[in-house]
């Protein structure tokens, strides 16, 4: 009985001593983990992630109640995007509607020019007036006569998807002919139209997946594979069914500003692949 009591006392003392030894180490580990988490969060912000102070829709009117930090070149030129030198875009021109306005506001590439305006269509490309950071209000022809571009990217087609397709393609061809005349040395890229959300498409036959597929097929036929190319941007922001994923948009048509860099990253990937 005496030896049993002694054994119990020894075991109890051992537990107390072990607890006193391990407690400081556990507290130190917890403190280190908290410090590491804080450091990782700070590093994530420092390496080019988008800083968001609000979330609003870039629709027909430019956002005024949201502020985003433009993605850095290091974010756009990720390894899978081929780490494109941003100087590639210094003599590039982007033309487009409100979706291109989104890109111009939140995901600019290099020192490219953006001739973009809400509601622009292929029927009004040369009658629209627009301005950008490095040029005042002007029409497209005047801009093209004053500068020389090596690359011209065009994002149009959604606003005019309801027009008769023959008229749409004829008007686009006329635009391309005029662009070629004013910028004979430039490579022109036609960007296919990416979809809207399923609920928006259900309420407007012009935005149906089958309709946009027909529009994009006609756009591809306008390319010659050389100085005029067509890029398959129709799957951007969309699921396997061809409709825009709801988490990327607030109005079903335009991506949130914080996701605009998806387009810029995708375009860098296309360039590195020689498309």
N, C-alpha and C positions, 0 to 999 in steps of 0.2 A: 504493500500500500504506500509506503514511504517513497519507494522508487517511482511509482506511478505519478505521485504528486510532483516530484522533482521534474519528471519529464514534461508534465503539463506546464510548469513554470518556465522551463527552458524554451519550449515551443512558443509560449506567449511572448517572452522577451525577444526571441528571434524575429517574430512578426513585427513588433514595435520598432526594432532596430532597422529592419529592411524598409519599412514605410518611411522612417525618418531619412534614410539614405536616398530613396527614389523620388521623394516629393519635390526637392529642388530641381532635379533633372527633368521631371515632367513639366514643371512650370516653365523651365527654360525652353523646352521643346515647343510648348504652346506659344511662347513669346516669339520664337524664331519663325514658326509657321505663319503667325499673323504678319510679321515683318516681311516675309517672302511674298505673301499674297498682295500686300500693299505695293511691294516693289514691282511685281508682275503687272499689276493694274497700271502703274505709272509707265512702265515700259510699253505696254500695249498702246497707250495714248501717244507716247513719244514716237513710235515707229510709223505713224501715218494713218492710224485708224480715224474714222470719221467722228468728230466731236459733235454731238447732237444736243441742242438746247431746246428743241421743239420739233413737232412733227405736224406738217400740213401738206396739202396737196398742191402740186404745181399744175394747175388747170389752165383755163383760158386767161386767168389773171395771175401775174407773178406773185409768189408767196411774199408776204410782208410780216407774218407773225412767226417766222421760223428762221433759225440761223444755223448753218452748217459750215464746218471747216472743209475746204476743198481738199480732196485726197492728194497726197504728195506724189511725186513721180515714182518714188520707191513703192508706193502702194499700187499704182497703175501698172508699173513694169515688174510684175511678179514673175518668178521663174517660169510658171506655166504660160505667161504671156510673152516670153522670150526676151524680157528686159530690153524693150525698145528704147533707143536713145530718143529722148523727147525732142531733140533738135530736128528729128525727122518731120515733125509737124510745123516747123517754123515757116515753111512756105506752103502750108495746107489751108484749104478753105472748106468750111462746113456750111452746107445750105440745108434749111429745113423749117418745119413747122414748130408747134409748141413743144413737141418732144425734143427737138433739137435745142430749143430755148432752155429746156431742162438741163441738157448736157452743157451748154454754154455757161449756165449759172453755177453748176455744181461739179463738173468733171472735165474742165478744159484740158486740152492736150498741148503741151509746149506753148509756142507763141502763135498758134493757129488763129485765123480769122473765122468768125462765126456770123454768117448772114442768115439770121433766123428770125421768124416772125410768127406770132400766133395766127392761125388760119391760113398760112401760105399753102398754095397748091401748085401743081404743075401748070395749071392754067394762068397763074399769077406770078410765076417765078420772076419774070423780068419787068413786071409792073409794080411789084412790092417795093416799099422803101424800108430799110432797116439800118441799124447802127450797131457798133460794137466798141470794145475798149479802145481800139486804135484807129477807128474811122467814124466820122459823124454820119448823120442820116443821108443815105444815098440809095440809088437803084443799083441793081446787080450789074448791069452793063457798064455803068460808070466805074464801079469798083474793079471789074475785070480789066478795063482799059488802063487803070492806074497802077495795077500790080500784076506781078507774074507769079503763078502758082504751079507747083509740081503735082499736087494731089488735090482733087476736089471730091468731097463726099456729100451725097445728096440723100436726105431722109424726108421723103414726101410720099403721099399715096393714101393715107388714112382719111383725111378730110374729103378727098374726092373719090373715095371708093364706091360711092353710089352712082357715079356718072356712067354712061354707056362705056364699056371697056374700050371699044374702038376709038372713041373720042379721047379717052384718057391716054391711050398709048400713042396716038398721033400727036397729041399735045406734048407729051414727054419727049418724043423723038425730035420735035421742033426745038425744045429746050436744049437737048443734047447737041443738036447741030449748031445752035448759036453759041453754046459753051465751047465747042470745038473750034469754032471760027475765032472767038475772042481769046481762047487759051489753047493754041494748037499743040503746045508741048506738055500739057497736063494729062495725067491719067485720071479719068473720071470713074468714080465708084458709085453705083446705084445700090442703095441699101434697101433690102426688102422690108416690108411692113410687118412688124410684130403685132400679135393679137391684143384684144381687149379681154376683160373678164367675161365669163360665161353669161352672167346676168345682163351685162351691157349688150352683148351680142344678141341675146334673146329678144331684146327690145328694139333692135335696129338691124334689119336684114343686110345693110351695107357692111356691117362689121362681122357678119357670120364667118366662121372659119372657112367654109367653102368659097365664099366671096373673096376673102383676102388671099386665099390660095390661088385663085384665078388672077387676081391683080399681080401677085408676085411672079406667077408664071410669065405673064406678059412683060413684066419688068426684066426678067432674065433674058427674054428673047430680044430685048433692045441692046444687050451687051454683045460685044464682038470678041471678047476674051483677050483683047489686047489693050488698046488705049481706053476702052470703055468696058468696065467689069461690073459684075453683080455679086454682092456679098450676101450670104444667107443669114441675115440678122433677124429673120422671122421667128426664131425660137427664143430670142431674148426675153427674159422675164416670164416665160410661158412654161406650162406643164406639158406632158406628153400629148394632151388633147388639143394643143394649139392655143389655149386660152391663157391670158395673163393670170398669174397666181395672185389671189387676193392680198396676201401679205406684203406684196410689193407696191400696192397702190391704195389710194383713198377714194378715187373717183372712177376706178375701173378702166381708165384710159392712159393716164400718165403715171410713171413710177414716182415714188417719193424721191425727193431730192437726195436723200442719203444713199439711195441705190443707183444714182445716175452713173457712178463710176463703173458699174457692171458693163455698160456699153463701151467705155473707154478701154477697160481691160480686155474685153472681147476683141475690140478692133486691133489692139496691139498684137494679140494672138494671130489674127488673120494676116497681118503684115509679115510677121516672122515666118508664116507658112507660105509666103509668096503669093497670096491670093489677091 
